Amino acid sequence: MINNNTFHNLSYGVYIVSTLDADRPTGCVANSIMQITATPATIAVSMNHNNYTNACIEKTGKFAVSILTEHSDPGLIGKFGFQSGKDVNKFEGVDAIEKEGISVISDSCGYLVCKVINKMETATHTVFLGEVIAADVLKDEPAMTYSYYHKVVKGKSPKNAPTYIPDEAPAVESKGKWVCGICGYEYKGELPFEEVPEEFVCPLCKQPKSVFKYVE
Ligand SMILES: Cc1cc2nc3c(=O)[nH]c(=O)nc-3n(C[C@H](O)[C@H](O)[C@H](O)COP(=O)(O)O)c2cc1C
């Protein structure tokens, strides 16, 4: 018997893993990141085979991790976590700085740049091991935890996240709420009577009111 609720008690942060697609910066949101060793500093990231970022890390041999804070623009999670770099230029309009040739997110509390030193395959995800070649603190703000993302930002995790739980899919589990059909963001109006306003834009994935569904 596997009780999926058990996994909710594992702790994570919320990060943007960036790399290069030839000359173009790209990347995606990941929560499955951990430090493996201190000397030399090494971290691991679990990346879905279907994420475009996976193939780009493989080719580039380098990636960076930007550590999001509780005050980071939630739109970053919508842009980097619910769209693919195959289809969009995710760094367009995003304030970034280049470190060791990789773009890192300015609106973060810090970054780590890594060179890939090894990898391990699972059925769905590659675990990349990265040796840290540069790291710095950018902002004195509390790092966003995965739990904060779910409880306070009210965000969801898409299918490619290793921690995805089917019941958590957008617009399925919520009842009596207006829910974004793209990223699962729950509109916090005076429910159940207030509709999502015409001009409302989802703060997570920036989609218009038309994608919101009322879930009984
Ligand atoms: C909160 C959150 C956590 C996520 N964690 C991971 C993760 O740890 N590993 C992963 O492969 N995908 C994760 N994802 C999913 C990717 O960010 C998502 O599939 C993204 O659209 C992939 O973009 P790409 O095709 O440009 O790489 C997460 C998404 C969100 C919103």
The ligand as an SDF file (V2000), in Angstrom:
LIG
                    3D

 31 33  0  0  0  0  0  0  0  0999 V2000
    6.1430   23.8520   -8.6150 C   0  0  0  0  0  0  0  0  0  0  0  0
    6.7050   23.0580   -9.7780 C   0  0  0  0  0  0  0  0  0  0  0  0
    7.7050   22.1280   -9.5370 C   0  0  0  0  0  0  0  0  0  0  0  0
    8.2420   21.3970  -10.6040 C   0  0  0  0  0  0  0  0  0  0  0  0
    9.2640   20.5140  -10.3500 N   0  0  0  0  0  0  0  0  0  0  0  0
    9.8270   19.8210  -11.3680 C   0  0  0  0  0  0  0  0  0  0  0  0
   10.9600   18.9860  -11.1340 C   0  0  0  0  0  0  0  0  0  0  0  0
   11.4950   18.9100  -10.0250 O   0  0  0  0  0  0  0  0  0  0  0  0
   11.4520   18.2740  -12.1870 N   0  0  0  0  0  0  0  0  0  0  0  0
   10.8990   18.3340  -13.4320 C   0  0  0  0  0  0  0  0  0  0  0  0
   11.3710   17.6340  -14.3380 O   0  0  0  0  0  0  0  0  0  0  0  0
    9.8460   19.1680  -13.7020 N   0  0  0  0  0  0  0  0  0  0  0  0
    9.3120   19.9210  -12.7050 C   0  0  0  0  0  0  0  0  0  0  0  0
    8.2750   20.7820  -12.9490 N   0  0  0  0  0  0  0  0  0  0  0  0
    7.6730   20.8250  -14.3040 C   0  0  0  0  0  0  0  0  0  0  0  0
    8.4280   21.6910  -15.3250 C   0  0  0  0  0  0  0  0  0  0  0  0
    8.7630   22.9530  -14.7870 O   0  0  0  0  0  0  0  0  0  0  0  0
    7.4880   21.8810  -16.5370 C   0  0  0  0  0  0  0  0  0  0  0  0
    7.1870   20.6310  -17.1020 O   0  0  0  0  0  0  0  0  0  0  0  0
    8.0460   22.8370  -17.5780 C   0  0  0  0  0  0  0  0  0  0  0  0
    6.9820   23.2590  -18.4140 O   0  0  0  0  0  0  0  0  0  0  0  0
    9.1130   22.2160  -18.4590 C   0  0  0  0  0  0  0  0  0  0  0  0
    9.5650   23.2100  -19.3650 O   0  0  0  0  0  0  0  0  0  0  0  0
   10.6000   22.8890  -20.5500 P   0  0  0  0  0  0  0  0  0  0  0  0
    9.9050   21.9670  -21.5300 O   0  0  0  0  0  0  0  0  0  0  0  0
   10.9220   24.2240  -21.1330 O   0  0  0  0  0  0  0  0  0  0  0  0
   11.7880   22.2290  -19.9370 O   0  0  0  0  0  0  0  0  0  0  0  0
    7.7460   21.5710  -11.9190 C   0  0  0  0  0  0  0  0  0  0  0  0
    6.7660   22.5550  -12.1530 C   0  0  0  0  0  0  0  0  0  0  0  0
    6.2420   23.2870  -11.0980 C   0  0  0  0  0  0  0  0  0  0  0  0
    5.1980   24.3350  -11.3740 C   0  0  0  0  0  0  0  0  0  0  0  0
  1  2  1  0
  2  3  1  0
  2 30  2  0
  3  4  2  0
  4  5  1  0
  4 28  1  0
  5  6  2  0
  6  7  1  0
  6 13  1  0
  7  8  2  0
  7  9  1  0
  9 10  1  0
 10 11  2  0
 10 12  1  0
 12 13  2  0
 13 14  1  0
 14 15  1  0
 14 28  1  0
 15 16  1  0
 16 17  1  0
 16 18  1  0
 18 19  1  0
 18 20  1  0
 20 21  1  0
 20 22  1  0
 22 23  1  0
 23 24  1  0
 24 25  2  0
 24 26  1  0
 24 27  1  0
 28 29  2  0
 29 30  1  0
 30 31  1  0
M  END
$$$$
